[in-house]
Amino acid sequence: MALMITDECINCDVCEPECPNDAISPGEEIYIINPNLCTECVGHFDEPQCQQVCPVDCIPLDPARKETQQQLLEKYRIITAA
């Protein structure tokens, strides 16, 4: 699954630089995650880095974007052209 940022986001700016795929960007009111670029850090790290640094724990899995580990790894390969 891709991750999503909920409205509990406090715009602290710590998640954006941690994303290896540049999937996180400022939205109108809170940060947003582009699901087409989010691989949950598969291919880069063992755990999603944005979740690790978020001080308010507002980055859950997006239930509307169910993806298997294999699908996330394939997306990683396409994004990085690896």
N, CA, C and O atoms as a printed pandas DataFrame, in Angstrom:
     atom_number atom_name residue_name chain_id  residue_number  x_coord  y_coord  z_coord
0              1         N          MET        A               1    0.824   -1.182    0.000
1              2        CA          MET        A               1    0.000    0.000    0.000
2              3         C          MET        A               1    0.869    1.245    0.000
3              4         O          MET        A               1    1.946    1.265    0.595
4              5         N          ALA        A               2    0.410    2.241   -0.646
5              6        CA          ALA        A               2    1.058    3.542   -0.516
6              7         C          ALA        A               2    0.680    4.103    0.852
7              8         O          ALA        A               2   -0.287    3.663    1.475
8              9         N          LEU        A               3    1.438    5.056    1.292
9             10        CA          LEU        A               3    1.145    5.724    2.553
10            11         C          LEU        A               3    0.342    6.988    2.265
11            12         O          LEU        A               3    0.275    7.453    1.128
12            13         N          MET        A               4   -0.257    7.527    3.304
13            14        CA          MET        A               4   -1.005    8.775    3.175
14            15         C          MET        A               4   -0.738    9.614    4.413
15            16         O          MET        A               4   -0.355    9.079    5.453
16            17         N          ILE        A               5   -0.934   10.914    4.314
17            18        CA          ILE        A               5   -0.773   11.809    5.449
18            19         C          ILE        A               5   -2.158   12.295    5.845
19            20         O          ILE        A               5   -2.916   12.802    5.018
20            21         N          THR        A               6   -2.473   12.134    7.120
21            22        CA          THR        A               6   -3.802   12.517    7.601
22            23         C          THR        A               6   -3.828   13.986    8.032
23            24         O          THR        A               6   -2.797   14.657    8.073
24            25         N          ASP        A               7   -5.016   14.458    8.346
25            26        CA          ASP        A               7   -5.161   15.863    8.717
26            27         C          ASP        A               7   -4.591   16.187   10.101
27            28         O          ASP        A               7   -4.663   17.335   10.540
28            29         N          GLU        A               8   -4.033   15.206   10.784
29            30        CA          GLU        A               8   -3.316   15.482   12.032
30            31         C          GLU        A               8   -1.936   16.082   11.764
31            32         O          GLU        A               8   -1.251   16.496   12.699
32            33         N          CYS        A               9   -1.524   16.133   10.499
33            34        CA          CYS        A               9   -0.224   16.676   10.104
34            35         C          CYS        A               9   -0.074   18.098   10.652
35            36         O          CYS        A               9   -0.985   18.919   10.547
36            37         N          ILE        A              10    1.097   18.369   11.241
37            38        CA          ILE        A              10    1.368   19.693   11.802
38            39         C          ILE        A              10    2.345   20.498   10.935
39            40         O          ILE        A              10    2.856   21.533   11.363
40            41         N          ASN        A              11    2.598   20.017    9.724
41            42        CA          ASN        A              11    3.491   20.715    8.787
42            43         C          ASN        A              11    4.861   21.000    9.392
43            44         O          ASN        A              11    5.385   22.107    9.273
44            45         N          CYS        A              12    5.429   20.000   10.033
45            46        CA          CYS        A              12    6.715   20.190   10.707
46            47         C          CYS        A              12    7.902   20.080    9.747
47            48         O          CYS        A              12    9.029   20.403   10.123
48            49         N          ASP        A              13    7.666   19.634    8.534
49            50        CA          ASP        A              13    8.691   19.567    7.489
50            51         C          ASP        A              13    9.731   18.464    7.665
51            52         O          ASP        A              13   10.738   18.475    6.958
52            53         N          VAL        A              14    9.534   17.522    8.569
53            54        CA          VAL        A              14   10.564   16.495    8.743
54            55         C          VAL        A              14   10.418   15.314    7.787
55            56         O          VAL        A              14   11.405   14.635    7.504
56            57         N          CYS        A              15    9.232   15.056    7.291
57            58        CA          CYS        A              15    9.032   13.886    6.426
58            59         C          CYS        A              15    9.529   14.096    5.000
59            60         O          CYS        A              15   10.102   13.183    4.404
60            61         N          GLU        A              16    9.321   15.259    4.460
61            62        CA          GLU        A              16    9.635   15.506    3.044
62            63         C          GLU        A              16   11.074   15.151    2.676
63            64         O          GLU        A              16   11.272   14.429    1.698
64            65         N          PRO        A              17   12.086   15.619    3.403
65            66        CA          PRO        A              17   13.460   15.293    3.001
66            67         C          PRO        A              17   13.842   13.832    3.228
67            68         O          PRO        A              17   14.856   13.373    2.703
68            69         N          GLU        A              18   13.046   13.097    4.000
69            70        CA          GLU        A              18   13.358   11.692    4.283
70            71         C          GLU        A              18   12.912   10.751    3.174
71            72         O          GLU        A              18   13.381    9.615    3.112
72            73         N          CYS        A              19   12.020   11.196    2.302
73            74        CA          CYS        A              19   11.473   10.328    1.255
74            75         C          CYS        A              19   12.475   10.136    0.127
75            76         O          CYS        A              19   12.834   11.104   -0.543
76            77         N          PRO        A              20   12.937    8.904   -0.099
77            78        CA          PRO        A              20   13.923    8.662   -1.151
78            79         C          PRO        A              20   13.355    8.780   -2.564
79            80         O          PRO        A              20   14.113    8.882   -3.529
80            81         N          ASN        A              21   12.031    8.766   -2.692
81            82        CA          ASN        A              21   11.386    8.846   -4.008
82            83         C          ASN        A              21   10.792   10.210   -4.301
83            84         O          ASN        A              21   10.143   10.389   -5.332
84            85         N          ASP        A              22   10.999   11.169   -3.421
85            86        CA          ASP        A              22   10.408   12.502   -3.570
86            87         C          ASP        A              22    8.896   12.440   -3.735
87            88         O          ASP        A              22    8.314   13.198   -4.512
88            89         N          ALA        A              23    8.267   11.531   -2.999
89            90        CA          ALA        A              23    6.817   11.365   -3.084
90            91         C          ALA        A              23    6.062   12.341   -2.189
91            92         O          ALA        A              23    4.854   12.512   -2.352
92            93         N          ILE        A              24    6.752   12.987   -1.246
93            94        CA          ILE        A              24    6.097   13.882   -0.294
94            95         C          ILE        A              24    6.332   15.331   -0.691
95            96         O          ILE        A              24    7.453   15.737   -0.998
96            97         N          SER        A              25    5.256   16.097   -0.677
97            98        CA          SER        A              25    5.365   17.512   -1.027
98            99         C          SER        A              25    4.333   18.311   -0.229
99           100         O          SER        A              25    3.361   17.747    0.274
100          101         N          PRO        A              26    4.545   19.628   -0.114
101          102        CA          PRO        A              26    3.561   20.447    0.585
102          103         C          PRO        A              26    2.252   20.491   -0.202
103          104         O          PRO        A              26    2.251   20.685   -1.418
104          105         N          GLY        A              27    1.153   20.311    0.500
105          106        CA          GLY        A              27   -0.153   20.441   -0.117
106          107         C          GLY        A              27   -0.733   21.796    0.237
107          108         O          GLY        A              27   -0.027   22.673    0.734
108          109         N          GLU        A              28   -2.008   21.963   -0.018
109          110        CA          GLU        A              28   -2.659   23.234    0.302
110          111         C          GLU        A              28   -2.650   23.520    1.794
111          112         O          GLU        A              28   -2.369   24.641    2.219
112          113         N          GLU        A              29   -2.958   22.500    2.587
113          114        CA          GLU        A              29   -3.014   22.692    4.036
114          115         C          GLU        A              29   -2.020   21.824    4.789
115          116         O          GLU        A              29   -1.478   22.246    5.810
116          117         N          ILE        A              30   -1.777   20.617    4.297
117          118        CA          ILE        A              30   -0.850   19.689    4.933
118          119         C          ILE        A              30    0.017   19.053    3.849
119          120         O          ILE        A              30   -0.239   19.217    2.656
120          121         N          TYR        A              31    1.033   18.336    4.276
121          122        CA          TYR        A              31    1.853   17.614    3.309
122          123         C          TYR        A              31    1.037   16.495    2.685
123          124         O          TYR        A              31    0.106   15.973    3.300
124          125         N          ILE        A              32    1.390   16.133    1.467
125          126        CA          ILE        A              32    0.697   15.064    0.757
126          127         C          ILE        A              32    1.716   14.070    0.209
127          128         O          ILE        A              32    2.889   14.396    0.028
128          129         N          ILE        A              33    1.250   12.863   -0.048
129          130        CA          ILE        A              33    2.087   11.824   -0.629
130          131         C          ILE        A              33    1.515   11.447   -1.982
131          132         O          ILE        A              33    0.331   11.134   -2.105
132          133         N          ASN        A              34    2.375   11.480   -3.002
133          134        CA          ASN        A              34    1.971   11.036   -4.330
134          135         C          ASN        A              34    2.010    9.506   -4.323
135          136         O          ASN        A              34    3.093    8.926   -4.250
136          137         N          PRO        A              35    0.852    8.842   -4.397
137          138        CA          PRO        A              35    0.827    7.382   -4.315
138          139         C          PRO        A              35    1.549    6.698   -5.473
139          140         O          PRO        A              35    1.953    5.541   -5.356
140          141         N          ASN        A              36    1.711    7.399   -6.579
141          142        CA          ASN        A              36    2.420    6.820   -7.712
142          143         C          ASN        A              36    3.926    6.762   -7.491
143          144         O          ASN        A              36    4.638    6.042   -8.191
144          145         N          LEU        A              37    4.408    7.530   -6.505
145          146        CA          LEU        A              37    5.836    7.528   -6.192
146          147         C          LEU        A              37    6.150    6.843   -4.863
147          148         O          LEU        A              37    7.310    6.541   -4.583
148          149         N          CYS        A              38    5.143    6.599   -4.055
149          150        CA          CYS        A              38    5.370    6.003   -2.740
150          151         C          CYS        A              38    5.536    4.492   -2.863
151          152         O          CYS        A              38    4.661    3.800   -3.383
152          153         N          THR        A              39    6.668    3.993   -2.377
153          154        CA          THR        A              39    6.925    2.560   -2.338
154          155         C          THR        A              39    7.056    2.056   -0.903
155          156         O          THR        A              39    7.519    0.938   -0.676
156          157         N          GLU        A              40    6.650    2.879    0.065
157          158        CA          GLU        A              40    6.839    2.561    1.479
158          159         C          GLU        A              40    8.323    2.321    1.762
159          160         O          GLU        A              40    8.673    1.589    2.688
160          161         N          CYS        A              41    9.170    2.927    0.978
161          162        CA          CYS        A              41   10.633    2.817    1.072
162          163         C          CYS        A              41   11.155    1.440    0.672
163          164         O          CYS        A              41   12.333    1.144    0.875
164          165         N          VAL        A              42   10.288    0.590    0.104
165          166        CA          VAL        A              42   10.749   -0.705   -0.403
166          167         C          VAL        A              42   11.818   -0.440   -1.455
167          168         O          VAL        A              42   11.647    0.406   -2.333
168          169         N          GLY        A              43   12.913   -1.170   -1.354
169          170        CA          GLY        A              43   14.035   -0.979   -2.269
170          171         C          GLY        A              43   15.088   -0.039   -1.716
171          172         O          GLY        A              43   16.237   -0.058   -2.159
172          173         N          HIS        A              44   14.704    0.782   -0.753
173          174        CA          HIS        A              44   15.629    1.737   -0.146
174          175         C          HIS        A              44   15.936    1.381    1.314
175          176         O          HIS        A              44   17.098    1.312    1.715
176          177         N          PHE        A              45   14.876    1.157    2.099
177          178        CA          PHE        A              45   15.006    0.935    3.535
178          179         C          PHE        A              45   14.065   -0.180    3.981
179          180         O          PHE        A              45   13.167   -0.575    3.237
180          181         N          ASP        A              46   14.269   -0.685    5.191
181          182        CA          ASP        A              46   13.411   -1.733    5.732
182          183         C          ASP        A              46   12.059   -1.212    6.202
183          184         O          ASP        A              46   11.082   -1.960    6.241
184          185         N          GLU        A              47   12.002    0.071    6.560
185          186        CA          GLU        A              47   10.766    0.676    7.049
186          187         C          GLU        A              47   10.576    2.043    6.411
187          188         O          GLU        A              47   11.556    2.701    6.061
188          189         N          PRO        A              48    9.323    2.484    6.254
189          190        CA          PRO        A              48    9.075    3.819    5.709
190          191         C          PRO        A              48    9.730    4.891    6.567
191          192         O          PRO        A              48    9.441    5.007    7.758
192          193         N          GLN        A              49   10.593    5.656    5.969
193          194        CA          GLN        A              49   11.343    6.667    6.707
194          195         C          GLN        A              49   10.467    7.814    7.198
195          196         O          GLN        A              49   10.720    8.366    8.268
196          197         N          CYS        A              50    9.455    8.174    6.442
197          198        CA          CYS        A              50    8.568    9.255    6.873
198          199         C          CYS        A              50    7.852    8.885    8.160
199          200         O          CYS        A              50    7.688    9.724    9.046
200          201         N          GLN        A              51    7.422    7.621    8.269
201          202        CA          GLN        A              51    6.763    7.177    9.491
202          203         C          GLN        A              51    7.726    7.220   10.674
203          204         O          GLN        A              51    7.319    7.520   11.796
204          205         N          GLN        A              52    8.979    6.925   10.431
205          206        CA          GLN        A              52    9.968    6.887   11.500
206          207         C          GLN        A              52   10.216    8.269   12.108
207          208         O          GLN        A              52   10.473    8.385   13.307
208          209         N          VAL        A              53   10.138    9.309   11.287
209          210        CA          VAL        A              53   10.456   10.652   11.782
210          211         C          VAL        A              53    9.234   11.484   12.156
211          212         O          VAL        A              53    9.381   12.533   12.783
212          213         N          CYS        A              54    8.057   11.051   11.797
213          214        CA          CYS        A              54    6.842   11.835   12.061
214          215         C          CYS        A              54    6.575   11.937   13.561
215          216         O          CYS        A              54    6.392   10.917   14.225
216          217         N          PRO        A              55    6.551   13.156   14.101
217          218        CA          PRO        A              55    6.348   13.312   15.549
218          219         C          PRO        A              55    4.900   13.130   16.004
219          220         O          PRO        A              55    4.647   12.981   17.200
220          221         N          VAL        A              56    3.947   13.140   15.071
221          222        CA          VAL        A              56    2.542   12.997   15.467
222          223         C          VAL        A              56    1.901   11.714   14.935
223          224         O          VAL        A              56    0.695   11.515   15.083
224          225         N          ASP        A              57    2.696   10.853   14.323
225          226        CA          ASP        A              57    2.203    9.562   13.854
226          227         C          ASP        A              57    0.972    9.697   12.953
227          228         O          ASP        A              57   -0.060    9.067   13.186
228          229         N          CYS        A              58    1.106   10.530   11.922
229          230        CA          CYS        A              58   -0.042   10.795   11.043
230          231         C          CYS        A              58    0.168   10.249    9.623
231          232         O          CYS        A              58   -0.411   10.765    8.667
232          233         N          ILE        A              59    0.999    9.201    9.489
233          234        CA          ILE        A              59    1.269    8.661    8.157
234          235         C          ILE        A              59    0.953    7.155    8.136
235          236         O          ILE        A              59    1.860    6.327    8.218
236          237         N          PRO        A              60   -0.329    6.812    8.028
237          238        CA          PRO        A              60   -0.719    5.402    7.962
238          239         C          PRO        A              60   -0.709    4.882    6.521
239          240         O          PRO        A              60   -0.481    5.628    5.569
240          241         N          LEU        A              61   -0.963    3.592    6.397
241          242        CA          LEU        A              61   -1.168    3.008    5.080
242          243         C          LEU        A              61   -2.470    3.542    4.508
243          244         O          LEU        A              61   -3.437    3.765    5.237
244          245         N          ASP        A              62   -2.486    3.744    3.210
245          246        CA          ASP        A              62   -3.688    4.231    2.533
246          247         C          ASP        A              62   -4.538    3.022    2.144
247          248         O          ASP        A              62   -4.149    2.272    1.248
248          249         N          PRO        A              63   -5.679    2.813    2.786
249          250        CA          PRO        A              63   -6.496    1.634    2.482
250          251         C          PRO        A              63   -7.038    1.620    1.054
251          252         O          PRO        A              63   -7.450    0.569    0.564
252          253         N          ALA        A              64   -7.043    2.744    0.397
253          254        CA          ALA        A              64   -7.516    2.814   -0.984
254          255         C          ALA        A              64   -6.436    2.407   -1.989
255          256         O          ALA        A              64   -6.722    2.277   -3.179
256          257         N          ARG        A              65   -5.196    2.205   -1.524
257          258        CA          ARG        A              65   -4.069    1.900   -2.421
258          259         C          ARG        A              65   -3.370    0.629   -1.980
259          260         O          ARG        A              65   -2.200    0.669   -1.599
260          261         N          LYS        A              66   -4.059   -0.491   -2.025
261          262        CA          LYS        A              66   -3.473   -1.756   -1.604
262          263         C          LYS        A              66   -2.475   -2.248   -2.651
263          264         O          LYS        A              66   -2.798   -2.384   -3.831
264          265         N          GLU        A              67   -1.249   -2.512   -2.184
265          266        CA          GLU        A              67   -0.196   -3.016   -3.056
266          267         C          GLU        A              67    0.600   -4.069   -2.292
267          268         O          GLU        A              67    0.820   -3.939   -1.088
268          269         N          THR        A              68    1.024   -5.100   -2.993
269          270        CA          THR        A              68    1.851   -6.135   -2.382
270          271         C          THR        A              68    3.304   -5.668   -2.348
271          272         O          THR        A              68    3.671   -4.685   -2.992
272          273         N          GLN        A              69    4.118   -6.385   -1.590
273          274        CA          GLN        A              69    5.547   -6.083   -1.553
274          275         C          GLN        A              69    6.141   -6.165   -2.961
275          276         O          GLN        A              69    6.990   -5.355   -3.333
276          277         N          GLN        A              70    5.688   -7.145   -3.732
277          278        CA          GLN        A              70    6.192   -7.306   -5.102
278          279         C          GLN        A              70    5.800   -6.115   -5.969
279          280         O          GLN        A              70    6.611   -5.641   -6.765
280          281         N          GLN        A              71    4.577   -5.627   -5.828
281          282        CA          GLN        A              71    4.146   -4.459   -6.590
282          283         C          GLN        A              71    4.944   -3.217   -6.180
283          284         O          GLN        A              71    5.314   -2.406   -7.029
284          285         N          LEU        A              72    5.204   -3.075   -4.893
285          286        CA          LEU        A              72    6.006   -1.942   -4.422
286          287         C          LEU        A              72    7.434   -2.031   -4.951
287          288         O          LEU        A              72    8.019   -1.017   -5.332
288          289         N          LEU        A              73    7.995   -3.238   -4.977
289          290        CA          LEU        A              73    9.345   -3.418   -5.502
290          291         C          LEU        A              73    9.390   -3.119   -6.997
291          292         O          LEU        A              73   10.357   -2.530   -7.479
292          293         N          GLU        A              74    8.372   -3.513   -7.726
293          294        CA          GLU        A              74    8.314   -3.211   -9.164
294          295         C          GLU        A              74    8.198   -1.703   -9.391
295          296         O          GLU        A              74    8.836   -1.155  -10.290
296          297         N          LYS        A              75    7.385   -1.039   -8.577
297          298        CA          LYS        A              75    7.267    0.417   -8.677
298          299         C          LYS        A              75    8.613    1.074   -8.390
299          300         O          LYS        A              75    9.005    2.016   -9.077
300          301         N          TYR        A              76    9.322    0.577   -7.374
301          302        CA          TYR        A              76   10.669    1.074   -7.052
302          303         C          TYR        A              76   11.591    0.950   -8.263
303          304         O          TYR        A              76   12.319    1.883   -8.601
304          305         N          ARG        A              77   11.548   -0.207   -8.904
305          306        CA          ARG        A              77   12.424   -0.428  -10.073
306          307         C          ARG        A              77   12.100    0.522  -11.218
307          308         O          ARG        A              77   13.001    1.005  -11.904
308          309         N          ILE        A              78   10.832    0.787  -11.422
309          310        CA          ILE        A              78   10.433    1.727  -12.477
310          311         C          ILE        A              78   10.880    3.148  -12.127
311          312         O          ILE        A              78   11.424    3.861  -12.970
312          313         N          ILE        A              79   10.648    3.546  -10.892
313          314        CA          ILE        A              79   10.996    4.900  -10.454
314          315         C          ILE        A              79   12.495    5.136  -10.550
315          316         O          ILE        A              79   12.940    6.191  -11.003
316          317         N          THR        A              80   13.268    4.148  -10.122
317          318        CA          THR        A              80   14.726    4.319  -10.081
318          319         C          THR        A              80   15.411    3.814  -11.340
319          320         O          THR        A              80   16.621    3.969  -11.501
320          321         N          ALA        A              81   14.637    3.211  -12.228
321          322        CA          ALA        A              81   15.174    2.609  -13.464
322          323         C          ALA        A              81   16.287    1.633  -13.134
323          324         O          ALA        A              81   17.304    1.565  -13.824
324          325         N          ALA        A              82   16.074    0.875  -12.059
325          326        CA          ALA        A              82   17.071   -0.124  -11.621
326          327         C          ALA        A              82   16.783   -1.479  -12.231
327          328         O          ALA        A              82   17.513   -2.437  -11.978
